[in-house]
Amino acid sequence: MASTHRCIFCDILNGQSEAAVVYRDQHCIAILDAFPLTRGHLLVIPHQHQQHIEELPAETVAYLFALASRFSSALRLGGESEATAVVLNNGKAANQHVAHVHLHVIPRRQGDTALVVWRYVTRFINPWSYIGRSKRLGQQATRWQSLLQKAEIAA
């Protein structure tokens, strides 16, 4: 870690915290967002801890975006979403909540904008989101893994 502050993503990478892991290789891990904007909201996280994308090696950045593209394709080809939003919040002022580079791959469906906005505004304060979260994320992780196998990108 680059600072004395604890990083939840580093803890997940080191096996010190749990997450719904969808994909893992020697460069990154992909987990389901614990506070998703839509069903299947994925985070693609490099092993190397850096807060800003420009602090990572260019090949790591290229790999993260290539993997996000493949995940996006798996979602669409698997019929899970009509489109995706691939988002990078690069720094605290850009609404980056965890100071470790990560890409959001957010499945989008026709007519979901109001729901996405509502979840964005309430995602950390909605007490109902905690009910059954572990089971729900586990089921979504299994679905993701199936999609990735069908798209031949699972390791």
Secondary structure, DSSP 8 states (H G I E B T S, - for coil): --SSS--HHHHHHTTSS---EEEE-SSEEEEE-SS-SSTT-EEEEESS--SSGGGS-HHHHHHHHHHHHHHHHHHHHTTS-SEEEEEE--SGGGT-SSSS--EEEEEE-TT-HHHHHHHHHHTTT-GGGGTTHHHHHHHHHHHHHHHHHHTT---
